Amino acid sequence: MSSTRRSLLTAFLTLPFIEAARTRAYAQAAPELPLTPACDDGDEPTLEREAGPFFRPNSPLNRDLYPDAPGGERITVAGFVFDNRCRPLAGCLVEIWQADEKGDYDSVGFRLRGHQFTDTQGRWWFNTIIPALYPGRTRHFHFKVQRPGGRVLTTQLYFPGEPGNAGDWLFDEALLLDIRQTGDGRFGRFDFVT
């Protein structure tokens, strides 16, 4: 039986309850770690990337972007926001904007744009589509992440195995989504550290 995006999201949503005790115990005893995408020892610091020309402030509070482009290939993008001691952060702003199924950005409204706040376990997720390519760029999502009262992390997340990755000057492997194919689309995971 094939997994679905919903079953992977459900499994993802149960992770903090399993790992929370280990994370808290580790965070209390551990020295501060460098900022890393997965909050693991030895990773490169989380990279910032430019917002690009298509960012628009005041996106709506919305995690279900798929209805904006029902013809696109579905994907759920999810993860955690951690501090630099691997503790999950509640109440962090997570904002996404992206190209549509034709490679265009909405410059008038808020199609395929939204934000949310991490839950008490530091989790965030968006149901959206896989952005199309457009000239000069590989496939990517734009994100802004801000912990309450903290600085804004602006970055871009990329898809593994894309032919355009090597030729995109903003691409970096440290910003790759962990993608799984499911029976009803894809599921991508990335953990931010602020």
Phi and psi in degrees as a GROMACS rama.xvg file:
@    title "Ramachandran Plot"
@    xaxis  label "Phi"
@    yaxis  label "Psi"
@TYPE xy
-81.6772  141.772  SER-2
-68.3978  156.307  SER-3
-117.008  164.214  THR-4
-58.9818  -39.1771  ARG-5
-63.5709  -42.2781  ARG-6
-67.9388  -37.0452  SER-7
-68.5072  -39.1156  LEU-8
-64.4582  -41.6403  LEU-9
-60.8658  -44.0434  THR-10
-63.3352  -41.8277  ALA-11
-60.7127  -42.2511  PHE-12
-67.4806  -19.9155  LEU-13
-90.3384  -11.9168  THR-14
-55.9108  -46.5132  LEU-15
-60.0054  -32.6275  PRO-16
-68.0893  -31.3804  PHE-17
-77.0985  -42.8896  ILE-18
-95.1359  -9.41172  GLU-19
-60.1614  -44.5198  ALA-20
-63.8931  -43.9633  ALA-21
-63.1603  -43.2335  ARG-22
-63.2929  -45.4751  THR-23
-63.7361  -44.6144  ARG-24
-63.283  -42.539  ALA-25
-64.8437  -43.6826  TYR-26
-63.9694  -34.6029  ALA-27
-70.8063  -33.1674  GLN-28
-94.7327  -18.3959  ALA-29
-88.4923  148.525  ALA-30
-71.9922  165.607  PRO-31
-62.1686  140.807  GLU-32
-102.643  156.743  LEU-33
-65.465  156.159  PRO-34
-66.8909  129.008  LEU-35
-140.463  152.847  THR-36
-60.8426  -40.6318  PRO-37
-109.489  4.58452  ALA-38
59.3696  42.6805  CYS-39
-114.203  148.695  ASP-40
-59.339  141.563  ASP-41
88.5902  -9.79578  GLY-42
-76.3477  157.287  ASP-43
-71.5634  152.736  GLU-44
-57.6371  149.66  PRO-45
-58.5242  131.667  THR-46
-93.8754  141.761  LEU-47
-95.4586  150.896  GLU-48
-136.381  156.273  ARG-49
-65.9642  154.227  GLU-50
-71.4908  -25.8574  ALA-51
80.7084  174.768  GLY-52
-78.5258  -6.45064  PRO-53
-102.775  4.24114  PHE-54
-67.8014  139.46  PHE-55
-133.074  127.89  ARG-56
-71.6794  168.09  PRO-57
67.8527  38.8578  ASN-58
-64.4484  156.952  SER-59
-75.0008  155.244  PRO-60
-72.2405  103.495  LEU-61
-162.235  125.677  ASN-62
-109.306  -9.55657  ARG-63
-105.197  90.2441  ASP-64
-93.7895  -13.8276  LEU-65
-54.2438  -39.8375  TYR-66
-59.0752  -19.9411  PRO-67
-69.1061  -21.2519  ASP-68
-148.212  67.2876  ALA-69
-63.0705  -14.1998  PRO-70
-86.1111  -7.47562  GLY-71
-81.893  163.025  GLY-72
-76.3859  126.197  GLU-73
-73.2164  145.487  ARG-74
-149.844  142.635  ILE-75
-107.288  126.571  THR-76
-112.032  128.654  VAL-77
-146.071  164.655  ALA-78
174.017  -166.873  GLY-79
-119.423  161.618  PHE-80
-115.875  124.464  VAL-81
-116.79  157.643  PHE-82
-88.5161  -177.049  ASP-83
-80.5343  13.2083  ASN-84
-118.418  19.1376  ARG-85
65.5779  27.4301  CYS-86
-95.9525  131.997  ARG-87
-65.9654  141.937  PRO-88
-111.509  122.233  LEU-89
-85.7217  153.554  ALA-90
74.0738  16.7837  GLY-91
-81.9427  138.549  CYS-92
-73.9399  130.291  LEU-93
-128.831  118.785  VAL-94
-121.96  140.431  GLU-95
-128.298  145.897  ILE-96
-148.854  150.875  TRP-97
-160.192  166.316  GLN-98
-76.3899  157.339  ALA-99
-88.5639  -167.851  ASP-100
-69.0286  -7.84673  GLU-101
-109.846  -1.53151  LYS-102
90.4989  14.0297  GLY-103
-105.343  147.968  ASP-104
-102.903  143.168  TYR-105
-77.8622  114.799  ASP-106
-103.004  3.27828  SER-107
-112.869  -45.8916  VAL-108
-112.401  -146.315  GLY-109
-127.516  35.9822  PHE-110
-66.9293  129.819  ARG-111
57.8169  39.4807  LEU-112
-138.201  138.971  ARG-113
-172.436  169.667  GLY-114
-142.846  167.129  HIS-115
-157.177  178.833  GLN-116
-123.259  140.226  PHE-117
-61.2232  147.918  THR-118
-77.7287  -173.539  ASP-119
-63.7464  -19.1751  THR-120
-98.1295  6.52984  GLN-121
81.8365  14.3492  GLY-122
-89.8297  148.534  ARG-123
-141.054  156.765  TRP-124
-163.92  150.322  TRP-125
-130.5  136.953  PHE-126
-99.0866  118.124  ASN-127
-149.032  -155.805  THR-128
-123.913  164.205  ILE-129
-77.8221  123.378  ILE-130
-68.7539  145.53  PRO-131
-79.3943  163.697  ALA-132
-74.8115  153.947  LEU-133
-140.947  160.344  TYR-134
-53.5954  130.386  PRO-135
87.9124  -6.10708  GLY-136
-130.911  149.23  ARG-137
-84.9115  171.191  THR-138
-66.4498  133.571  ARG-139
-163.18  162.482  HIS-140
-114.216  148.675  PHE-141
-101.161  142.289  HIS-142
-138.952  147.25  PHE-143
-124.425  134.888  LYS-144
-132.51  131.407  VAL-145
-142.677  122.556  GLN-146
-75.5491  156.201  ARG-147
-53.5841  120.911  PRO-148
75.0344  4.16073  GLY-149
-100.397  -179.059  GLY-150
-75.0343  160.656  ARG-151
-92.7401  126.234  VAL-152
-93.4106  119.921  LEU-153
-111.097  126.683  THR-154
-153.338  -179.48  THR-155
-135.333  141.091  GLN-156
-111.019  142.687  LEU-157
-119.825  165.716  TYR-158
-101.444  133.414  PHE-159
-68.0697  148.962  PRO-160
76.3306  8.58007  GLY-161
-76.7385  129.945  GLU-162
-58.7902  -30.6961  PRO-163
-78.8854  -7.29031  GLY-164
-58.7301  -45.6421  ASN-165
-63.5796  -30.1724  ALA-166
-95.4539  1.31187  GLY-167
-95.8221  117.127  ASP-168
-67.2265  -16.3788  TRP-169
-92.1329  -14.4299  LEU-170
-65.1259  142.002  PHE-171
-149.125  137.035  ASP-172
-57.5012  -27.5981  GLU-173
-65.4727  -12.9735  ALA-174
-109.986  21.8006  LEU-175
-80.2347  135.202  LEU-176
-71.3878  148.177  LEU-177
-90.775  108.199  ASP-178
-106.552  136.811  ILE-179
-125.345  138.039  ARG-180
-84.816  135.078  GLN-181
-122.645  178.071  THR-182
-69.1296  -17.7513  GLY-183
-130.529  34.6277  ASP-184
128.657  -162.595  GLY-185
-111.936  160.37  ARG-186
-128.386  122.776  PHE-187
-119.145  143.031  GLY-188
-128.546  139.277  ARG-189
-154.833  134.464  PHE-190
-107.772  125.542  ASP-191
-91.5121  149.114  PHE-192
-126.784  125.224  VAL-193
